[in-house]
């Protein structure tokens, strides 16, 4: 007789709804991501029951165990990857499609947690562009499924009298490792099986060594467990390191519900009965919908409903098929082979486009008819080889570097570029690190960029950065606390004023505004199909309002300071209604959602160059 617990099925429903709500509208459920931790405990409990019971009856087959897990998980995952690959072929740029192919392969091989741990963090803004990010948890579970039966068989055979000690010891070691890694390497801690295994082992303990609860206390135990889980969804947030001691809250809550084995209305009701059954499919399909509507956050309620409806369809048409044998192999090979083949094909397209200005990043200078990439770890001289020969010292981030192509194509202005990715080159504050690459080396460079102003006391200045409001950190003795993005406007006025004071009245700071970056900068002309019919002439799309607002703020700041000259890049490619070109002469002006292509750099820079002010050359 098949083992089924309605209360556990209800837990699945609670967990998946929490995750879905968090991803679509984080402010409603700041700790909804902890639903994944609930799933981990449930998986540990159910897998332990399946393996242990069959070992006790001498009926366990590791081959059948793996096949059962594959039949349950892989078909829907493979179909998901196939659907996204087909969509990506028609709508993604070659570089983004190349990344999607790589992620699809790692998802099907259940190594995506390792792939993503080497990229941006789970809560970073860039994560919203990764169509298969959510498969990291499936990879963790699958790795657990591969190793756990071998582990159980081994300790049962060779250390049967120490099973409890070994499991508790491993759980404790994994928990401590997670705490340590969260402090020293948050990405690894979040994605790794080794720092997550303790949660699944908590489920193992719930099955093998549960606390014995009298019937009269089961109801209150169930209720208290649910309360702990729900509280974690509301009071935990992404600002808390995860996993951490706080992870014990949803984990212990799940443990209590499982050991109580009580069928309450909280976990066993008609709605949760169905949502729990569809939970795997809902989880699979919800994240691509999140990515799809990411530019339209007001559609979040439709996103949630769509996730449930598609999850229902996926459960009834794919999960119920229970594919085995050749059918299972075929359903794996189709998206896998497609990912490999298209990855190779896209690589050739990317290589072919590397010489075309409309397809490469503006971070490329021209020297002796050769393209030289402008990295952000070093300073670069443009249009000269002599540091004392430069007209301007330019400090900033990647929004400065993307003018390199235009500067060297123009050949009129000699510039020293000193930039660091996502850096605010101010005296007291800079960007608070959010990505793995923003390490101590990055921090050191970012902190010292403003020193170029005093190192070259006779040179005029260019300041160009991404002016996106963000959290900033204190980097000098003049401040004593970090600042949130709510105070961003106050902070930049204060810091630009300080730079103005340092520069004095014999030099000028040329303050370059935020580039337009139209809402639909990644237009059809850059996608896989390169549909020329849609790319004739010039194409305009409306700019993002936040960029207009920020440039107005920068203009107001410059009006207060006599030695600051504001230059608005909008004027180079936008009309009076702020409709901005994204395509000019059939060529893309933007490389991505925030940076100019080399071609765009050659169009925008001449306007900036024409409006540069220099007191030292007067």
C-alpha positions as CSV (number, residue, x, y, z in Angstrom):
1,X,0.0,0.0,0.0
2,X,1.4,3.4,-1.0
3,X,2.4,5.6,1.9
4,X,0.8,9.0,1.8
5,X,0.6,11.7,4.5
6,X,-2.0,14.4,3.9
7,X,-0.3,16.7,6.5
8,X,3.0,16.4,4.6
9,X,1.2,17.1,1.4
10,X,-0.2,20.2,3.1
11,X,3.3,21.2,4.1
12,X,4.3,21.1,0.4
13,X,1.5,23.4,-0.4
14,X,2.5,25.9,2.3
15,X,6.1,25.7,1.2
16,X,5.5,26.2,-2.6
17,X,3.0,29.0,-2.0
18,X,5.5,30.8,0.2
19,X,8.3,30.5,-2.4
20,X,6.0,31.6,-5.2
21,X,4.7,34.7,-3.4
22,X,8.2,35.7,-2.3
23,X,9.5,35.6,-5.9
24,X,6.6,37.5,-7.3
25,X,6.1,40.0,-4.5
26,X,8.9,39.8,-1.9
27,X,7.4,42.6,0.3
28,X,4.4,40.4,1.0
29,X,6.4,37.5,2.4
30,X,10.0,38.6,3.0
31,X,11.1,35.1,4.2
32,X,9.1,33.1,1.7
33,X,12.4,31.6,0.3
34,X,12.5,29.5,3.5
35,X,9.8,27.3,1.8
36,X,12.7,25.6,0.1
37,X,14.1,24.6,3.5
38,X,10.7,23.0,4.3
39,X,11.0,21.0,1.2
40,X,14.5,19.8,2.2
41,X,13.2,18.4,5.5
42,X,10.3,16.7,3.8
43,X,12.6,15.1,1.3
44,X,15.0,13.8,4.0
45,X,12.0,12.3,5.9
46,X,10.4,10.6,2.8
47,X,13.7,9.3,1.3
48,X,14.7,7.9,4.7
49,X,11.4,6.0,5.0
50,X,11.6,4.6,1.5
51,X,15.2,3.4,1.9
52,X,15.1,2.3,5.5
53,X,11.9,0.3,5.3
54,X,13.0,-1.6,2.2
55,X,16.4,-2.3,3.7
56,X,14.6,-3.7,6.8
57,X,12.6,-6.0,4.5
58,X,15.6,-6.8,2.2
59,X,13.7,-5.4,-0.8
60,X,15.7,-2.3,-1.4
61,X,17.2,-1.9,-4.9
62,X,19.4,1.2,-5.4
63,X,18.7,1.0,-9.2
64,X,15.0,1.1,-8.7
65,X,15.4,3.9,-6.2
66,X,17.3,6.0,-8.7
67,X,14.9,5.2,-11.5
68,X,11.9,6.1,-9.4
69,X,13.4,9.5,-8.5
70,X,14.4,10.1,-12.2
71,X,10.8,9.2,-13.3
72,X,9.4,11.6,-10.8
73,X,11.7,14.6,-11.4
74,X,13.3,14.6,-14.8
75,X,10.4,14.6,-17.3
76,X,8.8,17.9,-16.2
77,X,12.3,19.4,-15.8
78,X,13.3,18.4,-19.3
79,X,10.1,19.7,-20.8
80,X,10.6,23.0,-18.9
81,X,14.2,23.3,-20.3
82,X,13.0,22.5,-23.8
83,X,10.2,25.2,-23.7
84,X,12.6,27.8,-22.4
85,X,15.2,26.9,-25.0
86,X,12.6,27.3,-27.8
87,X,11.5,30.7,-26.4
88,X,15.1,31.8,-26.0
89,X,15.9,31.0,-29.6
90,X,13.4,33.6,-30.7
91,X,13.7,36.2,-28.0
92,X,17.2,36.2,-26.4
93,X,20.4,37.7,-27.5
94,X,23.2,35.3,-28.5
95,X,25.1,35.9,-25.3
96,X,22.1,35.4,-23.1
97,X,21.0,32.3,-25.1
98,X,24.6,30.9,-24.7
99,X,24.2,31.4,-20.9
100,X,20.7,29.8,-21.0
101,X,22.2,26.7,-22.8
102,X,24.9,26.4,-20.2
103,X,22.3,26.6,-17.4
104,X,20.0,24.1,-19.1
105,X,22.8,21.6,-19.3
106,X,23.8,22.0,-15.7
107,X,20.1,21.8,-14.6
108,X,19.5,18.5,-16.4
109,X,22.8,17.1,-15.0
110,X,21.7,18.4,-11.6
111,X,24.8,20.5,-11.1
112,X,23.2,23.9,-11.4
113,X,23.8,24.7,-7.7
114,X,27.5,24.5,-8.4
115,X,27.1,26.6,-11.5
116,X,25.2,29.3,-9.7
117,X,27.5,29.4,-6.7
118,X,30.2,30.7,-9.0
119,X,28.0,33.4,-10.4
120,X,25.9,36.1,-8.7
121,X,24.2,35.5,-5.4
122,X,20.6,34.1,-5.2
123,X,19.2,37.5,-4.1
124,X,21.2,39.7,-6.4
125,X,19.4,41.8,-9.0
126,X,21.1,39.9,-11.9
127,X,19.5,36.6,-10.6
128,X,16.2,37.8,-12.2
129,X,17.7,37.2,-15.6
130,X,18.5,33.5,-15.1
131,X,15.6,31.4,-16.3
132,X,16.6,28.2,-14.5
133,X,18.0,29.7,-11.3
134,X,15.4,27.8,-9.2
135,X,16.8,24.4,-10.3
136,X,19.6,24.8,-7.8
137,X,17.4,23.3,-5.1
138,X,16.6,20.3,-7.3
139,X,20.3,19.8,-7.9
140,X,20.9,19.8,-4.1
141,X,18.1,17.3,-3.6
142,X,19.3,15.0,-6.5
143,X,22.9,15.0,-5.1
144,X,21.4,14.0,-1.8
145,X,19.4,11.2,-3.5
146,X,22.6,9.9,-5.1
147,X,24.7,9.8,-2.0
148,X,22.1,9.1,0.7
149,X,21.2,5.5,-0.1
150,X,24.9,4.5,-0.4
151,X,25.5,6.2,3.0
152,X,22.6,4.5,4.7
153,X,23.5,1.1,3.3
154,X,27.1,1.5,4.4
155,X,26.4,2.6,8.0
156,X,23.7,0.0,8.4
157,X,26.0,-2.7,7.3
158,X,29.2,-1.7,9.0
159,X,28.2,0.6,11.9
160,X,24.7,-0.6,12.8
161,X,25.1,0.1,16.5
162,X,26.3,3.7,15.8
163,X,23.8,4.8,13.1
164,X,22.2,7.4,15.4
165,X,25.6,8.8,16.5
166,X,26.8,9.1,12.9
167,X,23.7,10.8,11.6
168,X,23.5,13.3,14.4
169,X,27.3,14.0,14.0
170,X,27.0,14.6,10.3
171,X,23.9,16.8,10.8
172,X,25.8,18.9,13.3
173,X,28.9,19.2,11.1
174,X,26.8,20.2,8.1
175,X,25.0,22.8,10.2
176,X,28.3,24.3,11.6
177,X,29.8,24.3,8.1
178,X,26.7,26.2,6.8
179,X,27.1,28.8,9.6
180,X,30.8,29.2,8.8
181,X,30.4,29.4,5.1
182,X,27.6,31.9,5.4
183,X,30.0,34.3,7.1
184,X,33.0,33.6,4.8
185,X,31.5,32.5,1.5
186,X,27.7,33.2,1.4
187,X,27.2,32.0,-2.2
188,X,28.8,28.6,-1.5
189,X,26.9,28.2,1.7
190,X,23.5,29.0,0.1
191,X,23.9,26.6,-2.9
192,X,26.0,23.7,-1.5
193,X,24.8,20.3,-0.6
194,X,27.3,20.2,2.2
195,X,25.9,23.2,4.0
196,X,22.3,22.1,3.3
197,X,22.5,18.4,4.1
198,X,21.7,18.9,7.8
199,X,18.2,20.1,6.8
200,X,17.5,16.8,5.0
201,X,19.2,14.9,7.8
202,X,16.7,16.6,10.2
203,X,14.0,14.8,8.1
204,X,16.0,11.6,8.6
205,X,15.9,12.0,12.3
206,X,12.2,12.8,12.2
207,X,11.7,9.3,10.7
208,X,14.3,7.2,12.6
209,X,14.4,9.0,15.9
210,X,11.2,11.0,16.4
211,X,10.2,12.5,19.7
212,X,7.4,10.4,21.1
213,X,4.3,12.5,21.5
214,X,1.2,11.5,23.3
215,X,-2.0,11.7,21.2
216,X,-3.4,14.6,23.4
217,X,-0.3,16.7,22.5
218,X,-0.2,16.0,18.8
219,X,-2.6,18.8,17.8
220,X,-0.7,21.4,19.7
221,X,2.6,20.1,18.3
222,X,1.3,20.3,14.8
223,X,-0.1,23.8,15.4
224,X,3.2,25.1,17.0
225,X,5.2,23.6,14.0
226,X,3.0,25.4,11.5
227,X,3.3,28.7,13.4
228,X,7.1,28.4,13.4
229,X,7.1,27.9,9.6
230,X,4.7,30.8,8.9
231,X,6.5,33.1,11.3
232,X,9.8,32.4,9.4
233,X,8.1,33.5,6.2
234,X,7.1,36.8,7.7
235,X,10.0,37.8,10.0
236,X,13.0,36.4,8.1
237,X,14.4,38.4,5.2
238,X,17.1,38.2,2.5
239,X,19.2,40.5,4.7
240,X,19.8,37.6,7.1
241,X,22.6,35.2,6.2
242,X,21.2,32.0,4.9
243,X,21.5,29.2,6.0
244,X,22.1,30.4,9.6
245,X,20.8,29.8,13.1
246,X,17.5,31.3,11.9
247,X,17.1,28.4,9.5
248,X,16.4,26.3,12.5
249,X,13.0,28.0,12.8
250,X,11.4,26.6,9.6
251,X,13.3,23.4,9.9
252,X,12.2,22.7,13.5
253,X,8.7,23.8,12.5
254,X,8.6,21.2,9.7
255,X,10.1,18.6,12.0
256,X,7.3,19.2,14.6
257,X,4.6,18.9,12.0
258,X,6.0,15.6,10.7
259,X,6.5,13.9,14.0
260,X,3.0,15.1,15.2
261,X,1.4,13.1,12.3
262,X,-1.8,15.0,13.0
263,X,-4.4,15.7,10.3
264,X,-5.4,19.3,11.1
265,X,-7.3,21.8,9.0
266,X,-4.0,23.8,8.8
267,X,-2.2,21.1,6.7
268,X,-5.1,18.9,5.5
269,X,-7.7,20.9,3.7
270,X,-9.2,20.7,0.2
271,X,-7.1,23.6,-1.2
272,X,-3.8,22.4,0.1
273,X,-4.6,18.8,-1.0
274,X,-4.5,19.9,-4.6
275,X,-1.8,22.5,-4.4
276,X,0.4,20.0,-2.5
277,X,0.0,17.5,-5.3
278,X,0.9,20.1,-7.9
279,X,3.7,21.7,-5.8
280,X,6.6,20.3,-7.8
281,X,5.2,21.5,-11.1
282,X,4.2,24.8,-9.6
283,X,7.7,25.3,-8.4
284,X,9.2,24.3,-11.7
285,X,7.2,26.7,-13.8
286,X,6.8,29.7,-11.5
287,X,10.4,31.0,-11.8
288,X,10.5,31.4,-15.6
289,X,7.2,33.3,-15.3
290,X,8.9,35.6,-12.7
291,X,11.7,36.2,-15.2
292,X,9.2,36.7,-18.1
293,X,7.2,39.4,-16.3
294,X,10.2,41.0,-14.4
295,X,9.8,44.3,-16.3
296,X,6.1,44.4,-15.3
297,X,6.1,43.8,-11.5
298,X,2.5,45.0,-11.3
299,X,1.4,41.8,-13.0
300,X,2.6,39.7,-10.0
301,X,-0.9,38.5,-9.1
302,X,-1.4,37.1,-12.6
303,X,2.1,35.5,-12.3
304,X,1.0,33.6,-9.2
305,X,-2.2,32.5,-10.7
306,X,-0.5,31.5,-14.0
307,X,2.1,29.4,-12.0
308,X,-0.7,27.5,-10.2
309,X,-2.6,26.9,-13.5
310,X,0.5,25.8,-15.4
311,X,1.5,23.7,-12.5
312,X,-1.8,21.9,-12.5
313,X,-1.5,21.3,-16.3
314,X,2.1,20.1,-15.9
315,X,1.1,17.7,-13.1
316,X,-1.7,16.1,-15.1
317,X,0.0,15.9,-18.4
318,X,3.7,15.3,-17.6
319,X,4.2,14.1,-14.0
320,X,1.4,11.5,-14.2
321,X,3.0,9.9,-17.2
322,X,5.7,8.3,-15.0
323,X,8.0,7.8,-17.9
324,X,10.5,5.0,-17.7
325,X,13.1,3.2,-19.8
326,X,13.6,4.5,-23.4
327,X,10.9,7.2,-23.0
328,X,12.7,8.6,-20.0
329,X,16.0,8.6,-21.9
330,X,14.5,10.3,-24.9
331,X,12.9,13.0,-22.8
332,X,16.3,13.7,-21.2
333,X,18.3,13.6,-24.4
334,X,16.1,16.0,-26.4
335,X,16.7,19.2,-24.4
336,X,20.2,18.1,-23.4
337,X,21.4,17.5,-27.0
338,X,19.6,20.7,-28.1
339,X,21.5,22.6,-25.4
340,X,24.8,21.2,-26.4
341,X,24.3,21.8,-30.2
342,X,22.9,25.3,-29.8
343,X,25.6,26.2,-27.4
344,X,28.2,25.4,-30.0
345,X,26.2,27.2,-32.7
346,X,25.7,30.3,-30.6
347,X,29.4,30.4,-29.8
348,X,30.1,30.7,-33.5
349,X,27.6,33.5,-33.8
350,X,29.1,35.3,-30.9
351,X,32.6,34.9,-32.4
352,X,31.4,36.2,-35.8
353,X,29.8,39.2,-34.2
354,X,32.9,40.2,-32.2
355,X,34.1,42.4,-34.9
356,X,30.9,44.3,-35.4
357,X,30.5,47.5,-33.3
358,X,26.7,47.0,-32.9
359,X,27.2,43.6,-31.2
360,X,30.2,44.3,-28.9
361,X,30.4,46.2,-25.6
362,X,31.5,49.8,-25.7
363,X,34.4,48.7,-23.3
364,X,36.7,48.4,-26.3
365,X,39.2,50.9,-27.5
366,X,40.8,51.1,-30.9
367,X,44.6,51.2,-31.2
368,X,46.5,50.5,-34.3
369,X,43.3,49.2,-35.9
370,X,43.0,46.6,-33.2
371,X,40.2,46.3,-30.6
372,X,41.5,46.3,-27.0
373,X,39.2,45.4,-24.2
374,X,39.1,47.9,-21.4
375,X,39.2,45.9,-18.2
376,X,38.1,47.5,-14.9
377,X,41.1,46.4,-12.8
378,X,43.6,48.8,-14.4
379,X,43.9,52.3,-15.7
380,X,43.9,52.9,-19.4
381,X,45.3,55.7,-21.6
382,X,43.2,56.5,-24.7
383,X,44.5,58.4,-27.7
384,X,47.9,58.8,-26.1
385,X,50.8,56.8,-24.5
386,X,51.9,59.6,-22.2
387,X,50.2,60.2,-18.9
388,X,51.1,63.9,-18.8
389,X,49.6,64.4,-22.3
390,X,46.0,63.6,-21.3
391,X,43.3,66.2,-21.5
392,X,41.0,64.6,-18.9
393,X,41.2,62.2,-15.9
394,X,38.1,60.1,-16.1
395,X,36.9,58.2,-13.0
396,X,33.8,55.9,-12.7
397,X,32.5,52.5,-13.4
398,X,31.4,50.4,-16.4
399,X,29.2,53.4,-17.5
400,X,32.5,55.3,-18.0
401,X,34.3,52.4,-19.7
402,X,31.6,52.0,-22.3
403,X,32.6,55.4,-23.8
404,X,36.1,54.0,-24.7
405,X,35.2,52.9,-28.2
406,X,33.7,56.4,-29.0
407,X,36.7,58.2,-27.4
408,X,39.2,56.3,-29.5
409,X,37.1,56.4,-32.7
410,X,36.9,60.2,-32.4
411,X,40.6,60.5,-31.7
412,X,40.1,64.1,-30.5
413,X,40.3,63.8,-26.8
414,X,43.1,62.2,-24.7
415,X,41.8,60.5,-21.7
416,X,43.0,58.5,-18.7
417,X,40.2,56.0,-17.7
418,X,40.2,54.8,-14.1
419,X,37.2,52.6,-13.5
420,X,35.9,49.8,-11.3
421,X,32.7,47.8,-11.9
422,X,29.6,49.1,-10.1
423,X,31.9,51.6,-8.2
424,X,30.9,55.0,-6.9
425,X,34.3,56.8,-6.8
426,X,33.5,59.0,-3.9
427,X,35.5,60.0,-0.8
428,X,33.2,58.8,2.0
429,X,30.8,56.3,0.4
430,X,30.8,53.7,-2.3
431,X,28.6,50.8,-3.5
432,X,28.0,48.1,-0.8
433,X,29.2,44.8,-2.3
434,X,26.4,42.5,-3.5
435,X,28.1,40.1,-5.9
436,X,30.9,37.5,-5.4
437,X,33.3,39.4,-7.7
438,X,33.1,42.5,-5.5
439,X,35.9,41.2,-3.3
440,X,38.7,42.9,-1.3
441,X,40.7,43.7,-4.5
442,X,37.6,45.4,-6.0
443,X,37.0,47.3,-2.8
444,X,40.5,48.5,-2.6
445,X,40.5,49.8,-6.2
446,X,37.0,51.4,-5.7
447,X,38.1,53.3,-2.6
448,X,41.2,54.8,-4.2
449,X,39.8,55.9,-7.6
450,X,39.0,59.4,-6.3
451,X,42.7,59.9,-5.5
452,X,43.3,60.4,-9.3
453,X,41.9,63.9,-8.8
454,X,44.7,64.9,-6.5
455,X,47.4,62.8,-8.2
456,X,46.9,64.9,-11.4
457,X,46.2,68.4,-10.0
458,X,46.3,70.2,-13.3
459,X,43.9,67.9,-15.2
460,X,40.2,68.4,-15.7
461,X,37.9,65.6,-14.5
462,X,35.2,63.4,-16.1
463,X,32.9,61.6,-13.7
464,X,30.6,58.9,-15.2
465,X,28.9,56.1,-13.4
466,X,25.6,54.2,-13.3
467,X,23.5,56.4,-11.1
468,X,21.2,53.6,-10.0
469,X,20.1,54.3,-6.4
470,X,21.6,51.6,-4.1
471,X,22.8,50.8,-0.6
472,X,26.3,52.4,0.0
473,X,28.9,51.7,2.6
474,X,31.1,54.1,4.6
475,X,34.7,54.0,3.5
476,X,36.3,56.9,5.4
477,X,36.7,58.2,8.9
478,X,34.4,61.1,8.1
479,X,31.3,58.9,8.2
480,X,30.2,56.4,10.9
481,X,27.4,54.4,9.2
482,X,26.3,52.9,5.9
483,X,23.5,54.4,4.0
484,X,20.4,52.9,2.3
485,X,19.3,53.6,-1.2
486,X,16.6,55.9,0.4
487,X,19.3,58.4,1.2
488,X,21.1,58.0,-2.2
489,X,20.2,61.5,-3.5
490,X,21.4,63.2,-0.4
491,X,24.6,61.1,-0.4
492,X,25.6,61.9,-4.0
493,X,25.0,65.7,-3.6
494,X,27.2,65.7,-0.5
495,X,29.9,63.6,-2.2
496,X,29.9,65.5,-5.5
497,X,30.2,68.7,-3.5
498,X,33.3,67.3,-1.7
499,X,34.9,66.4,-5.1
500,X,34.1,69.9,-6.3
501,X,35.9,71.4,-3.3
502,X,39.0,69.3,-4.0
503,X,39.1,70.3,-7.6
504,X,38.9,74.0,-6.9
505,X,38.1,76.9,-9.2
506,X,40.9,76.2,-11.7
507,X,39.5,72.9,-12.9
508,X,36.2,71.5,-14.0
509,X,34.3,68.3,-13.2
510,X,32.4,67.1,-16.2
511,X,29.5,65.2,-14.6
512,X,28.1,62.7,-17.1
513,X,24.5,61.8,-16.6
514,X,22.9,58.3,-16.7
515,X,22.5,56.9,-20.2
516,X,18.9,56.4,-21.4
517,X,18.9,52.6,-21.6
518,X,15.4,52.3,-23.2
519,X,12.9,49.9,-21.6
520,X,13.3,47.6,-24.6
521,X,16.9,48.0,-25.4
522,X,17.3,44.3,-26.2
523,X,15.2,44.5,-29.3
524,X,14.5,42.0,-32.0
525,X,17.6,43.1,-34.0
526,X,19.9,41.6,-31.3
527,X,18.0,38.3,-30.8
528,X,18.8,34.9,-32.3
529,X,16.7,35.3,-35.4
530,X,18.0,38.8,-36.3
531,X,14.7,39.6,-38.0
532,X,15.8,42.4,-40.4
533,X,12.2,43.4,-41.3
534,X,11.8,44.7,-37.7
535,X,15.1,46.5,-37.7
536,X,14.9,48.9,-40.6
537,X,15.8,52.5,-40.0
538,X,15.7,53.9,-36.4
539,X,13.7,52.4,-33.6
540,X,12.6,54.5,-30.5
541,X,11.4,53.3,-27.1
542,X,10.6,55.3,-24.1
543,X,13.4,55.7,-21.5
544,X,13.1,54.4,-17.9
545,X,11.6,57.2,-15.6
546,X,14.2,56.6,-12.9
547,X,16.9,57.7,-15.3
548,X,15.1,60.9,-16.1
549,X,14.7,61.7,-12.4
550,X,18.3,61.0,-11.6
551,X,19.6,63.2,-14.4
552,X,17.4,66.1,-13.2
553,X,18.9,65.6,-9.7
554,X,22.4,65.7,-11.2
555,X,21.6,68.9,-13.2
556,X,20.3,70.6,-10.0
557,X,23.5,69.6,-8.1
558,X,25.7,71.0,-10.9
559,X,23.7,74.3,-11.0
560,X,24.8,74.8,-7.4
561,X,28.5,74.3,-8.1
562,X,30.4,76.6,-10.4
563,X,33.1,74.1,-11.3
564,X,30.7,71.2,-12.2
565,X,29.5,70.9,-15.8
566,X,26.5,68.5,-16.3
567,X,26.3,66.7,-19.6
568,X,23.1,64.7,-20.3
569,X,23.6,61.7,-22.7
570,X,19.9,61.7,-23.3
571,X,20.3,64.7,-25.6
572,X,22.4,62.6,-28.1
573,X,19.8,60.0,-28.9
574,X,16.4,61.1,-27.4
575,X,13.7,63.5,-28.6
576,X,11.9,66.1,-26.5
577,X,9.4,63.5,-25.3
578,X,12.3,61.3,-24.1
579,X,11.7,58.6,-26.7
580,X,15.2,57.3,-27.2
581,X,16.8,55.5,-30.1
582,X,17.6,51.9,-29.5
583,X,18.4,51.2,-33.2
584,X,20.0,53.7,-35.5
585,X,20.7,52.9,-39.2
586,X,19.7,49.3,-38.5
587,X,22.4,49.0,-35.8
588,X,21.9,48.4,-32.1
589,X,23.0,51.3,-29.8
590,X,22.9,49.2,-26.6
591,X,24.8,46.1,-25.7
592,X,22.5,45.2,-22.8
593,X,20.0,46.9,-20.5
594,X,22.5,49.3,-19.1
595,X,25.5,49.7,-21.4
596,X,26.2,51.1,-24.8
597,X,27.4,48.9,-27.6
598,X,30.6,50.0,-29.3
599,X,28.4,51.5,-32.1
600,X,26.3,53.3,-29.5
601,X,29.5,54.6,-27.9
602,X,30.5,56.1,-31.2
603,X,27.1,57.9,-31.5
604,X,26.8,59.2,-27.9
605,X,30.4,60.2,-27.2
606,X,30.7,62.9,-29.8
607,X,27.8,64.8,-28.1
608,X,29.6,64.5,-24.7
609,X,32.9,65.5,-26.2
610,X,31.4,68.6,-27.8
611,X,30.1,69.7,-24.4
612,X,33.1,69.0,-22.3
613,X,34.5,72.0,-20.4
614,X,38.2,72.4,-19.6
615,X,39.6,75.3,-17.6
616,X,43.1,74.1,-17.8
617,X,43.1,74.4,-21.6
618,X,41.5,77.9,-21.7
